[in-house]
Amino acid sequence: MTDTEFITTTFAGSVATISLCRPERHNAFNDEMVSQFTAALSALHRNSDVRAVVLRGEGKSFSSGRDTAVLGTRARGESDIEFVARAQDNIRLISSMPVPVIAALKGWVLGGSFEKALHCDVRIAGDDAKMGLPEVGHGLIPDTGGVSRLRALAGPGLTKDLVLTGRQLTAAEALAAGVVSRVVPTAELDAAAADIAARIADQPPLAVRLARQVINDLDNDDHERALRQEVLAQAACFASEDRRELKASKAEGRAPVFRGR
């Protein structure tokens, strides 16, 4: 354990703001940060005074995803399937939040952290934001439901482009594709997110809850099916020869030779 505070929660009236606080690493998640993030989300689930939540990052980026220094680490004795399922349970704390969640995106928004943003209800971006899903380049797949959310927003073409090539989406492209609803100058991002959250918090809470539920239910069956498929597919990737070859080739400084198995 550590005394370092990687996650903070602040309140302004009925709006809660969760801040990712590891700016020297572009808010990349290590195990302790994951634990603190889970605890913060769980606490807000129990807080009946909150009517909207903002998710943001300190420093230059929202989050660059999982810290590569601890990529793939898991609890002692935890299987690949259990590892992925646990990550999915954690991200469900965002999509199942009793109130709307607004993501304020800037700088790097990558991997699992892009998937976290895709589980939020509203995404706005600073004009410097770059979003991407680089997992395939590591011999893996996105595995916490972000792909199904992205497909529902932007369609299968753009989703496959991002997932299969690993290229990054600019803020302007994300706006055009419907991945974010607004782009603002990065210096104005926090104020814009706070304003959206305050406006939602001022609406009748029953109407907000039911309207959000109707919208979410439109794609829920497809999303849950995708989550189940991701668990099995990611476990296969972790155990694959291609994944082992990729790691070996990097360690040995050579080009990988993939065999598709």
C-alpha positions as CSV (number, residue, x, y, z in Angstrom):
1,M,0.0,0.0,0.0
2,T,1.0,3.6,-0.4
3,D,0.0,6.9,1.2
4,T,0.1,8.6,-2.2
5,E,-3.2,10.1,-3.2
6,F,-3.8,9.2,-6.8
7,I,-7.5,9.9,-6.8
8,T,-9.3,12.8,-5.2
9,T,-13.0,13.6,-4.9
10,T,-14.2,17.1,-4.4
11,F,-17.8,18.5,-4.2
12,A,-19.4,21.7,-5.4
13,G,-23.1,21.6,-4.3
14,S,-24.5,18.4,-5.7
15,V,-21.7,17.9,-8.3
16,A,-18.8,15.6,-7.4
17,T,-15.5,15.8,-9.3
18,I,-13.2,12.8,-9.4
19,S,-9.6,13.8,-10.4
20,L,-6.9,11.5,-11.6
21,C,-3.8,12.7,-9.9
22,R,-0.6,11.1,-11.3
23,P,0.3,13.9,-13.8
24,E,4.0,13.0,-14.0
25,R,2.9,9.7,-15.7
26,H,0.0,11.3,-17.7
27,N,-2.3,9.7,-15.1
28,A,-1.4,6.2,-16.1
29,F,-3.1,3.6,-13.8
30,N,-1.0,1.4,-11.5
31,D,-2.6,-1.1,-9.1
32,E,-2.9,1.4,-6.2
33,M,-4.5,4.0,-8.5
34,V,-7.0,1.4,-9.7
35,S,-7.9,0.5,-6.1
36,Q,-8.4,4.2,-5.1
37,F,-10.5,4.8,-8.3
38,T,-12.7,1.9,-7.5
39,A,-13.1,3.1,-3.9
40,A,-14.0,6.6,-5.0
41,L,-16.6,5.4,-7.5
42,S,-18.1,3.0,-4.9
43,A,-18.4,5.9,-2.4
44,L,-20.3,8.0,-4.9
45,H,-22.7,5.2,-5.6
46,R,-23.7,5.5,-1.9
47,N,-23.9,9.3,-1.8
48,S,-27.5,10.3,-2.3
49,D,-26.6,14.0,-2.3
50,V,-24.8,13.8,-5.6
51,R,-26.7,14.5,-8.8
52,A,-23.8,14.6,-11.4
53,V,-20.2,13.5,-11.5
54,V,-17.2,14.9,-13.5
55,L,-14.3,12.7,-14.3
56,R,-11.1,14.6,-15.2
57,G,-7.3,14.4,-15.0
58,E,-4.6,16.6,-13.4
59,G,-1.8,17.9,-15.6
60,K,-1.6,17.6,-19.4
61,S,-3.6,14.4,-20.0
62,F,-6.8,12.7,-19.0
63,S,-5.0,9.4,-18.7
64,S,-2.6,7.4,-20.9
65,G,-4.2,4.1,-19.8
66,R,-2.5,1.3,-17.9
67,D,1.0,2.0,-16.7
68,T,3.2,0.0,-19.0
69,A,5.5,-0.9,-16.0
70,V,2.7,-3.0,-14.5
71,L,0.8,-4.0,-17.7
72,G,-0.8,-7.4,-17.3
73,T,0.0,-7.8,-13.6
74,R,-2.7,-9.5,-11.5
75,A,-3.4,-10.8,-8.0
76,R,-1.6,-14.0,-6.9
77,G,-3.4,-17.0,-8.4
78,E,-5.7,-14.9,-10.5
79,S,-6.5,-16.5,-13.9
80,D,-6.7,-14.5,-17.1
81,I,-10.5,-14.8,-17.1
82,E,-10.7,-13.6,-13.5
83,F,-8.3,-10.7,-14.3
84,V,-10.4,-9.4,-17.2
85,A,-13.7,-9.9,-15.3
86,R,-12.4,-7.9,-12.4
87,A,-11.5,-5.0,-14.7
88,Q,-14.9,-5.2,-16.2
89,D,-16.6,-5.1,-12.8
90,N,-14.6,-2.0,-12.0
91,I,-15.6,-0.1,-15.1
92,R,-19.2,-1.0,-14.5
93,L,-19.0,1.3,-11.5
94,I,-19.0,4.1,-14.1
95,S,-21.8,3.0,-16.3
96,S,-24.0,2.0,-13.4
97,M,-23.4,5.2,-11.5
98,P,-26.9,6.4,-10.2
99,V,-26.3,9.8,-11.8
100,P,-24.8,11.0,-15.1
101,V,-21.0,11.1,-15.4
102,I,-19.3,13.7,-17.6
103,A,-15.8,13.0,-18.9
104,A,-13.4,15.9,-19.5
105,L,-10.8,14.7,-22.0
106,K,-7.5,16.3,-22.8
107,G,-4.0,15.2,-23.9
108,W,-3.6,11.4,-24.0
109,V,-6.8,9.5,-23.6
110,L,-5.6,5.9,-24.3
111,G,-6.5,2.3,-23.8
112,G,-8.5,1.4,-20.8
113,S,-8.8,5.1,-19.9
114,F,-10.4,5.8,-23.2
115,E,-12.8,2.9,-22.5
116,K,-13.6,4.5,-19.1
117,A,-14.5,7.7,-20.9
118,L,-16.7,5.7,-23.3
119,H,-18.6,4.4,-20.3
120,C,-19.5,8.0,-19.2
121,D,-22.7,9.6,-20.3
122,V,-21.2,12.8,-21.8
123,R,-17.7,13.3,-23.2
124,I,-16.3,16.7,-23.9
125,A,-12.8,17.3,-25.2
126,G,-10.1,19.9,-25.1
127,D,-8.8,20.7,-28.5
128,D,-5.5,18.9,-27.8
129,A,-7.1,15.5,-26.9
130,K,-5.9,12.4,-28.7
131,M,-7.9,9.2,-28.1
132,G,-6.8,5.7,-29.0
133,L,-7.0,1.9,-28.3
134,P,-3.5,0.5,-28.8
135,E,-4.1,-2.9,-27.3
136,V,-3.8,-4.9,-30.6
137,G,-0.3,-3.6,-30.9
138,H,0.5,-5.4,-27.6
139,G,-1.0,-8.7,-28.8
140,L,-4.2,-8.0,-26.9
141,I,-7.7,-6.5,-27.4
142,P,-9.7,-3.8,-25.7
143,D,-11.5,-5.7,-23.0
144,T,-13.7,-3.5,-20.8
145,G,-16.6,-2.8,-23.1
146,G,-15.3,0.4,-24.7
147,V,-15.5,-1.1,-28.2
148,S,-19.2,-1.7,-28.0
149,R,-19.7,1.8,-26.7
150,L,-17.6,3.2,-29.5
151,R,-19.4,1.2,-32.1
152,A,-22.7,2.5,-30.9
153,L,-21.5,6.0,-31.1
154,A,-19.4,6.0,-34.3
155,G,-20.2,2.8,-36.2
156,P,-18.2,-0.3,-37.0
157,G,-16.0,1.4,-39.7
158,L,-14.3,3.9,-37.4
159,T,-14.2,1.4,-34.5
160,K,-12.3,-1.2,-36.6
161,D,-10.0,1.5,-37.9
162,L,-9.0,2.6,-34.4
163,V,-8.8,-0.9,-32.9
164,L,-7.0,-2.7,-35.7
165,T,-4.5,0.1,-36.5
166,G,-4.0,1.7,-33.1
167,R,-4.2,5.1,-34.6
168,Q,-5.3,8.0,-32.5
169,L,-8.4,10.1,-32.9
170,T,-8.1,13.9,-32.7
171,A,-10.6,15.9,-30.8
172,A,-12.0,17.3,-34.1
173,E,-12.4,13.8,-35.6
174,A,-14.0,12.6,-32.4
175,L,-16.5,15.5,-32.5
176,A,-17.3,14.8,-36.2
177,A,-17.8,11.1,-35.4
178,G,-20.1,11.7,-32.4
179,V,-17.5,10.3,-29.9
180,V,-17.6,13.6,-28.0
181,S,-20.4,16.1,-28.0
182,R,-18.3,19.3,-27.6
183,V,-14.7,20.5,-28.2
184,V,-13.4,23.5,-26.3
185,P,-10.0,25.1,-25.8
186,T,-8.2,22.9,-23.3
187,A,-7.8,25.8,-20.9
188,E,-11.6,26.1,-20.7
189,L,-12.2,22.3,-20.4
190,D,-12.7,22.0,-16.6
191,A,-15.1,25.0,-16.5
192,A,-17.1,23.6,-19.4
193,A,-17.4,20.2,-17.8
194,A,-18.4,21.8,-14.5
195,D,-21.0,23.8,-16.3
196,I,-22.6,20.8,-18.0
197,A,-22.6,18.9,-14.7
198,A,-24.2,21.8,-12.8
199,R,-26.9,22.1,-15.5
200,I,-27.7,18.4,-15.3
201,A,-27.7,18.6,-11.5
202,D,-30.3,21.4,-11.6
203,Q,-32.8,19.3,-13.7
204,P,-35.5,17.2,-12.0
205,P,-33.7,14.1,-10.8
206,L,-36.4,11.6,-11.6
207,A,-36.7,12.8,-15.2
208,V,-32.9,12.7,-15.6
209,R,-32.7,9.2,-14.2
210,L,-35.5,7.8,-16.4
211,A,-34.4,9.6,-19.6
212,R,-30.8,8.2,-19.1
213,Q,-32.2,4.7,-18.4
214,V,-34.3,4.7,-21.6
215,I,-31.2,5.8,-23.7
216,N,-28.9,3.3,-22.0
217,D,-31.3,0.4,-22.4
218,L,-31.3,0.8,-26.2
219,D,-27.9,-0.9,-26.5
220,N,-27.6,-2.7,-23.2
221,D,-28.1,-6.3,-24.5
222,D,-25.5,-5.9,-27.2
223,H,-23.1,-4.3,-24.7
224,E,-23.4,-7.1,-22.1
225,R,-22.9,-9.7,-24.8
226,A,-19.7,-7.9,-26.0
227,L,-18.4,-7.9,-22.5
228,R,-18.8,-11.7,-22.1
229,Q,-17.1,-12.2,-25.5
230,E,-14.2,-9.9,-24.5
231,V,-13.4,-12.0,-21.4
232,L,-12.9,-15.2,-23.5
233,A,-11.1,-13.4,-26.4
234,Q,-8.7,-11.6,-24.1
235,A,-7.9,-14.8,-22.2
236,A,-7.0,-16.4,-25.5
237,C,-4.8,-13.5,-26.4
238,F,-2.9,-13.7,-23.1
239,A,-2.3,-17.4,-23.7
240,S,-1.4,-17.1,-27.4
241,E,1.9,-17.9,-29.2
242,D,1.7,-14.5,-30.9
243,R,1.6,-12.7,-27.5
244,R,4.7,-14.7,-26.3
245,E,6.5,-14.0,-29.6
246,L,5.8,-10.3,-29.3
247,K,7.2,-10.1,-25.8
248,A,10.2,-12.2,-26.8
249,S,11.0,-10.1,-29.9
250,K,10.9,-6.9,-27.9
251,A,13.3,-8.3,-25.3
252,E,15.6,-9.6,-28.0
253,G,15.5,-6.5,-30.2
254,R,14.2,-8.2,-33.4
255,A,11.1,-8.2,-35.6
256,P,8.4,-10.5,-34.4
257,V,7.3,-13.6,-36.5
258,F,3.6,-14.1,-35.9
259,R,1.9,-17.4,-36.6
260,G,-1.7,-16.4,-35.9
261,R,-2.1,-18.7,-33.0
